[in-house]
Amino acid sequence: MRKGQDRLICEVLEKGLCVRCGACVGFCPYFNFFDGQVVVIDPCQADSERCYRVCPMTGTPEASTAAHEGEGIGPIEEIVMSRAVRADRRDTSQYGGVVTTLMTYALEKGLIESAVLTTKGDAFSPQGWEARDKEDITRCAGSRYTASGSLSVLNRALKQGRRNLGVVGLPCQMMALANMTEAWAETEGLDERIGIKIGLFCTWALDYRTLTEFLEKEDVKGPFLKCDIPPPPAEVFQVRTQDGWRDFPLSKIRPYVQKGCLLCEDMTAEKSDISVGAVEGLDEWNTVILRTEKGSRLFRSAIKDGWLETETLPRENLEHLKEAAHKKRERGKGNKDD
């Protein structure tokens, strides 16, 4: 029988299915995240297969079990639209600033010790970052459209003895974190060391190397200040540089989507405590799905203390969200069958 590392290399890395979540990096000392990808730095002879078990792409029991409950978008305690009360937090964030506000609130109230986030990095190569103060959190505000390997930073923080960590991640990273919790149960309760998990809506992530090559061919030169994919019906990928904005049809961008993303069935990060995304047609608001008691408690405390405000999510927006989530689920299933 192959060792866990061998299976991970054979079934995921060599097939190009790695989504660069970073869960195996630091969990196993023989993986590293370098130049936007997971690399093997030495053979591993361990029999535990924990690196294989935490990967969201291996088809392990935990990884293959999505929470298809609620409205077709996972477990729901409540779903609303929300935004930061402070306009400056909205201005520095992608939409309503809910994620930045919640993490800053949790840190300042002592509910978390630090937050595992994603920085902009160089060009389109974001990196994981452990934010220890509100300035760090603000610097990590905004969406990323390429993979960051940020769970490697979580593994490092855990090995350094951190507790009450906040984690922000994509659906694949929330699934990997659920797998890590299961794997860690053999030795130490990981769930007790995670203060809050905030998942981000995601349709897919891009491979930054091939994306950068495409932009160079299109004569788009860095530094890249911001990128965005406006809600439908825009169907464009926007890139902002010092020369202004450039729009590209999504049909030109989709070839650079990570292969593993095409197998993903989860659009709304169902394994998180709180899931956050855009509100179609309302640029300064976020859609917020409260999934657990822990998530609801944090969110309602932030509202009570005047950090967030909420409105009812229009029924039309909820229906569009459910439709988009259903399409991604069916697309992922179909791609797995091909």
C-alpha positions in Angstrom: 0.0 0.0 0.0 1.3 3.5 -0.9 2.2 6.0 1.8 -0.1 9.0 2.2 2.4 11.3 0.5 2.7 9.0 -2.5 -1.1 8.8 -2.8 -1.5 12.6 -2.6 1.2 13.0 -5.3 -0.3 10.4 -7.6 -4.0 11.2 -7.2 -3.9 15.0 -6.8 -0.6 16.7 -7.7 0.4 14.8 -10.8 -3.2 15.0 -12.1 -3.2 18.8 -11.7 -6.1 18.7 -9.3 -4.4 20.6 -6.4 -6.4 23.7 -5.4 -3.6 25.2 -3.4 -5.5 25.4 -0.2 -2.3 24.8 1.8 -3.8 22.2 4.2 -1.0 19.7 3.6 1.8 22.3 4.0 3.0 22.4 7.5 0.7 19.6 8.4 3.3 17.4 6.8 6.9 18.8 6.9 7.7 17.5 3.4 5.3 19.8 1.5 5.9 23.5 0.9 4.0 26.3 -0.8 6.2 28.1 -3.3 5.5 30.4 -6.2 1.8 29.8 -6.1 1.9 26.0 -5.9 2.3 23.1 -3.5 5.7 21.4 -4.0 7.2 18.2 -2.5 10.6 18.9 -0.8 11.4 15.4 0.5 10.0 11.9 0.6 7.9 11.0 3.6 7.8 7.5 5.1 5.0 8.1 7.7 2.1 5.7 7.8 -0.5 8.0 9.2 -1.7 9.4 5.8 -2.8 12.6 7.5 -1.7 14.7 4.6 -3.9 12.6 2.3 -6.8 12.8 4.6 -6.9 16.6 5.0 -6.8 17.3 1.2 -10.2 18.4 -0.1 -9.5 16.7 -3.4 -8.9 13.1 -2.3 -12.4 11.9 -2.0 -12.0 10.9 1.6 -15.3 10.5 3.5 -15.2 13.9 5.1 -14.1 15.6 1.9 -16.8 14.0 -0.2 -19.7 14.9 2.2 -21.1 18.3 1.5 -23.8 19.6 3.7 -26.7 19.7 1.2 -29.2 21.0 3.6 -31.2 24.2 4.0 -32.0 26.0 0.8 -29.6 24.0 -1.3 -26.7 26.2 0.0 -25.9 24.3 3.1 -27.1 24.6 6.7 -28.7 28.0 7.5 -29.7 29.6 10.8 -30.3 32.9 9.1 -29.5 34.6 5.8 -29.4 38.4 5.5 -27.5 41.2 3.7 -25.2 43.2 5.8 -22.4 45.9 5.6 -20.0 47.7 7.8 -21.4 50.7 9.5 -18.2 52.6 9.0 -17.9 53.7 5.4 -14.1 53.6 5.4 -14.2 49.8 6.1 -16.5 49.4 3.1 -14.2 51.6 0.9 -11.1 49.4 1.6 -13.0 46.1 1.1 -14.5 44.4 -1.9 -18.1 45.0 -1.1 -19.8 45.6 2.2 -16.7 45.0 4.4 -18.4 42.4 6.5 -15.4 40.0 6.7 -12.9 42.7 7.6 -15.3 44.1 10.2 -16.1 40.7 11.8 -12.4 39.8 12.1 -11.4 43.2 13.5 -14.3 43.1 15.9 -13.4 39.5 17.1 -9.8 40.5 17.6 -10.4 43.8 19.4 -13.0 42.0 21.7 -10.5 39.3 22.5 -12.6 36.6 20.9 -9.7 35.5 18.7 -5.9 35.7 19.3 -5.1 36.2 15.6 -6.7 35.8 12.2 -5.4 33.6 9.3 -6.1 35.7 6.2 -4.7 36.3 2.7 -2.5 39.2 1.5 -2.3 40.5 -2.0 1.2 39.2 -2.4 3.1 40.0 -5.6 1.1 40.4 -8.7 -1.6 37.7 -8.7 0.3 35.5 -6.2 -1.4 36.1 -2.8 0.0 34.6 0.4 -1.4 33.5 3.7 -0.9 35.8 6.6 -1.4 35.7 10.3 -2.9 39.0 11.3 -2.2 40.1 14.9 -3.7 43.6 14.8 -6.4 45.6 13.0 -3.8 47.2 10.6 -2.9 43.7 9.5 -6.5 42.8 8.9 -7.1 46.0 6.9 -4.1 45.3 4.7 -5.7 41.9 3.8 -9.1 43.4 2.8 -10.4 42.7 -0.6 -11.0 39.6 -2.8 -8.4 37.4 -4.3 -9.0 35.4 -7.5 -5.9 33.2 -7.3 -5.1 30.5 -4.7 -3.0 31.5 -1.7 -2.1 28.3 0.3 -3.2 30.2 3.4 -3.9 27.1 5.5 -0.2 26.6 5.6 -0.1 29.7 7.9 -2.8 28.1 10.0 -0.7 25.0 10.5 2.3 27.1 11.5 0.3 29.1 14.0 -1.1 25.9 15.5 2.3 24.4 15.9 3.4 27.5 17.7 0.6 27.0 20.2 -1.9 29.6 19.1 -5.4 29.2 20.3 -8.7 31.0 19.4 -7.7 31.5 15.8 -10.0 33.2 13.2 -9.8 31.7 9.7 -11.1 33.2 6.5 -11.1 30.9 3.4 -12.6 29.6 0.3 -15.0 26.6 0.2 -12.1 24.1 -0.5 -10.3 25.5 2.5 -13.3 25.2 4.8 -13.6 21.6 3.6 -9.9 21.0 4.3 -10.3 22.6 7.7 -13.1 20.2 8.5 -10.8 17.3 7.4 -8.0 18.7 9.6 -10.4 18.8 12.5 -11.2 15.1 12.0 -7.5 14.2 11.6 -6.5 16.2 14.7 -9.2 14.5 16.8 -6.7 11.6 17.3 -4.3 13.8 19.3 -5.9 17.2 20.1 -9.2 18.9 19.5 -8.6 21.3 16.7 -12.1 22.6 16.8 -11.5 24.0 20.2 -8.6 26.1 18.9 -10.5 27.7 16.1 -12.4 30.7 17.3 -14.4 31.4 14.1 -14.5 30.2 10.5 -15.6 32.6 7.8 -16.1 31.1 4.4 -16.2 33.1 1.1 -18.5 32.4 -1.8 -16.4 31.1 -4.7 -17.1 29.9 -8.2 -13.5 29.1 -9.0 -9.9 30.3 -8.5 -7.3 31.0 -11.1 -3.7 29.8 -11.6 -1.7 33.0 -11.2 1.2 31.9 -13.5 -0.9 31.3 -16.6 -3.1 34.3 -15.8 0.0 36.5 -15.5 1.2 35.2 -18.9 -2.1 36.0 -20.4 -2.1 39.6 -19.1 1.4 40.1 -20.3 0.3 39.1 -23.8 -2.6 41.6 -23.5 0.0 44.3 -22.6 -1.4 44.7 -19.1 1.5 45.6 -16.8 1.7 45.6 -13.0 1.6 46.5 -10.3 -1.9 45.1 -10.1 -3.9 47.1 -7.7 -7.2 45.3 -7.7 -9.3 42.8 -9.6 -13.0 42.0 -9.6 -15.7 39.9 -11.2 -18.9 41.9 -11.0 -22.2 40.0 -10.5 -24.1 38.8 -13.6 -24.9 39.8 -16.2 -21.5 41.6 -16.5 -19.6 38.4 -17.5 -16.2 40.3 -17.3 -13.0 40.0 -15.3 -11.7 43.4 -14.3 -8.1 44.3 -13.6 -7.0 47.6 -12.2 -3.4 48.9 -12.6 -1.9 52.3 -12.4 -3.1 53.0 -15.9 -6.8 52.3 -14.9 -9.2 49.4 -15.4 -9.1 46.8 -18.1 -12.1 44.5 -18.7 -11.8 41.0 -20.2 -14.6 38.6 -21.1 -14.9 35.7 -18.7 -14.7 33.4 -21.7 -11.0 34.5 -22.1 -10.3 34.0 -18.4 -11.9 30.6 -17.8 -9.0 28.6 -19.4 -6.9 29.7 -16.5 -9.2 28.3 -13.8 -7.6 25.6 -11.7 -8.5 22.1 -12.9 -9.5 21.1 -9.4 -12.0 23.9 -9.1 -14.0 22.3 -11.9 -14.8 19.3 -9.6 -15.9 21.5 -6.6 -19.6 21.3 -5.7 -19.6 23.9 -3.0 -20.1 27.6 -3.9 -21.0 29.0 -0.5 -18.5 27.5 1.9 -20.9 25.2 3.6 -18.4 24.0 6.3 -17.9 27.5 7.8 -19.6 29.2 10.8 -20.5 32.3 8.6 -20.5 32.4 4.8 -20.1 35.8 3.0 -20.4 36.9 -0.6 -21.7 39.7 -2.8 -25.2 40.9 -3.2 -26.1 41.0 -6.9 -26.9 44.6 -7.9 -25.8 46.2 -4.6 -22.1 46.9 -4.5 -21.9 48.1 -0.9 -23.6 45.1 0.7 -22.7 41.5 1.5 -24.9 38.4 1.5 -24.3 36.7 4.9 -25.3 33.1 5.8 -25.2 32.3 9.5 -24.6 28.6 9.8 -23.7 27.8 13.4 -24.5 29.1 16.9 -20.9 30.3 17.1 -21.2 32.3 13.9 -24.6 33.7 14.9 -23.3 34.8 18.3 -20.4 36.7 16.8 -22.5 38.3 14.1 -25.2 39.5 16.4 -22.7 40.9 18.9 -21.2 43.0 16.1 -24.6 44.3 15.2 -25.5 45.1 18.8 -22.2 47.0 19.3 -22.8 49.1 16.2 -20.2 47.6 13.9 -22.6 46.0 11.3 -26.0 46.8 10.0 -28.4 44.5 8.2 -31.3 44.5 5.8 -33.5 41.7 4.5 -32.0 39.9 1.5 -34.5 40.3 -1.4 -36.2 37.1 -2.3 -35.0 37.5 -5.9 -31.4 37.6 -4.7 -31.9 34.5 -2.6 -33.3 32.6 -5.6 -30.4 33.7 -7.8 -27.9 32.5 -5.1 -29.6 29.1 -4.8 -29.7 28.8 -8.6 -25.9 29.6 -8.9 -25.1 27.2 -6.1 -27.1 24.5 -7.7 -25.4 25.0 -11.1 -22.0 24.7 -9.5 -23.0 21.6 -7.6 -24.3 20.0 -10.8 -21.3 21.1 -12.8 -18.9 19.6 -10.2 -20.8 16.4 -10.2 -20.9 16.2 -14.0 -17.1 16.9 -14.3 -16.4 14.1 -11.7 -18.4 11.7 -13.9 -16.6 12.6 -17.1 
